[in-house]
Amino acid sequence: MSSSRPGKSVSRIKTGSFERRLSLTRAGLFAGTRMASHMATNWFSSRETREQRHRAMLSSQARFLVDELGRLKGSVVKIGQVMALYGEHFLPEEVTEALHTLEDQTTSLEWPAIERVLKAELGQSRLSELDVDPEPIGAASLGQVHRAVRRSDGLELVLKVQYPGVADAVDSDLNAVAHLLKVARLVSFGP
């Protein structure tokens, strides 16, 4: 569980396969367009200048893509975390640095969405027995954590709340990967 980024939150999690794929595709296209523009503007720069600008662009691009992964939540964040762990062997340093932020600076979900989950899970009467801090103390790929105090006796509690729709998002991601593997003919799905 990681501390959430100050000022970084989303109002809802994209759970549908189409909107998650579209979000990643859009992010990839945007990043590719920025990289092409960067390469074109550096055509006549010195080698040293090109290398410095390339590293800065890699860092910027990686942060942009990692921010998108953080907004999507679920298994794409887990994949990013694994890439951070093993990426030092095959990714540029700037990319692995950005991916490591998924371990301790994940985007949180806004309070109204979390409050709806708590009301659905606990019921309004049980929730009214608690003073829940709407600011999360931690946010991760599948949920976030909030401090709470039980009003009757002042007992301090921690509530770990699963993001609404994250199970659907994980299912959607797994279906997308299965489809990709099937299309790439890397896995056999029956006779």
N, C-alpha and C positions, 0 to 999 in steps of 0.2 A: 504494500500500500504506500502510496507516495503523497507528499504534500502537494496540494493543488497550486497551480500557477496563480499568483495574484492577478485579479482582473480577467482571467481567462476562464470562460464558462460557455456552455451551449445550453439552449433551451430544450432541445430534444435530441435523441439519438436516431440516426437514419438506420432503419432495420430492414427495409426491403432490398432484395438482391439487386434490382435495377438501380435504385438510387445510390446504393453503396458502390456499385461498379461505376456508375456515372461520376460520382464524386472523385473516385480514384483516377478515372480516365481524364477528367477535367484537370485535376491536379497535375497529372503527368504531362498533358498537352501544354498547360501553362508553363510548367517547368522547362519542357523542351523548347518552347518558343522563346523563353527568356534566355536559355543557354545558346540558342542559335543567334539571337540578337547580340548577345555578349561576344560570341566568337567573331561575328561580322565586324563589330566595332573595334575589336582588338587586332584586326588583320595586319595593320602596319605598326603595331607597338613593338618595342624591343622584347626580346625573349624573357628578360627578368620581369618586366612590367606585365607581360602576358601571364607569366606564372603566378605573380602576386594577385592579379585580378582573377585568374582562374580559381585560386584557392578561396578568395573572398566570395566568388560566385558559387562555388561548391558549398560553402558554409551556408550561404543565404538560401540556396535551393534545398539543401538538406533540412534546414529549419522549417521552410515552407511545407515540405512534404511531411515532416514529422508532426507539424501542427495539424495537418489534415488527418493523419492517422489518429492523433489524440482526440479529435472531434468525433471520429467514427466509433471509437471504443471497440470493445470486444476482441475478437481474435486477431484483427489487424494490428492492434497494439501489442499483443503477445508476440506476433511475428516480428514486429519492430524491435521488441526487447531481446528476442533471440538473435536477431541480426546485430544488435549492439554488442551482445556477448561474444559472438564469433566473427563479427565484421572486421576486426582488426587484422584478420588474416587475408581478407580479400576486398575490403572497401577502403576508400580514402579516409584519412584521419578525421577530416571535417565532417564526413557523413557519420562515422561511428560516434563522434562527440554529440552530434545532434540526436542520434538514436538513443544515446544514454539518457537523454532528458525524459524519455518515456518511462524510465525507471523511477524518477523522483519528481517530475513536474508535469503530470498528466492533467489535461483540461478537465475541469469539474462540470457537473450538470447543475443547472440553476435550481434554486430552492423550490419554486412552485412544482416542478416535476418530481422532485424528491419527496416533497410533502404529500403529493397525491399517492405515491407508493406507500408511505408510512400510514396514511389514512386507510388505504385498501388493505394493508397487512395487519395493522393493529386495531383498526376501528377508531372512530372519532373519540369515543369515551376514553379509551386507553391512551390515545395520543394526548388528550387534554390533561392527563396526569403527569405529563412530562414538559419540561422547558427544553426544547431542542434548539441548539445554536444553528441557525441557517447557513453559517459559513462552515464548509467542510474542513476537517483537520487533515484529511487525506483523500486522494482520488486515484483510482487505478483503472485497469482495463474493463473490469466487470462491475464495479461499484465504487461507492465512496463512504467515508466515515464521518459521523457527526457526534459532537459532545451533547450530552443531555443530562438533566438533573431531575430526579423524581421529586415532585412537589411535596409529597406527603412526609418525606423524611430527609430530603436533601442528598440522597444517595447519587453520586456521580456515576453516569453510565456512558458507554460508547455504543452508538448504533451503526452497524455496518449495513448499508442499504444497496441491494443489487439494482443496477440501472434498469428502468422500465424498457422492455423490448430487447435487452441485450442478448437474451437466449435466442430470440428470433434472428438477431444480427449474426450471432455465431453460426446458427444453422444455415443462414443465407451465405455466409462466407465459406463454410464447408461445402455447400452445394456448388458454389462458384469454383472452388478448387477442384472438386470432383469432376465438374464439367470440363475445366481446363485440362485436367489429366486425361480425361476420356478423349477430348478433341486431339490432344497431342499424342494419343495412343500410348501413354506411358503406363496405364493401368488397365487391366481387363475387368470389365463389369459384367461378368457372366459369359455364357457360351455365345 
